[in-house]
Amino acid sequence: MKFNPCKGGAWCEDTGTHCNGCGRSHKEIAETKVLIKGLVEFAQKQDYENPEDFAQFIGETLARKLQKP
């Protein structure tokens, strides 16, 4: 399955089982929001002065770990 990022705004559709904008299931979207919320809360709790570096580290680490068999 190919990931399609949210287009936001008027594209989003919350009826049915999938969003008409990105095509992802509402369950997948909800689970992703929970993950993001957890990362935001963690970074805020740590009170990082450079949250963009934390976000970049998370993205790069995730991509690297997904490429390993």
Protein Blocks (a to p, Z undefined) as FASTA:
>chain_A
ZZdddeehjlpccehjbdfklopafklmmmmmmmmmmmmmmmmmnopablmlmmmmmmmm
mmmmmmpZZ
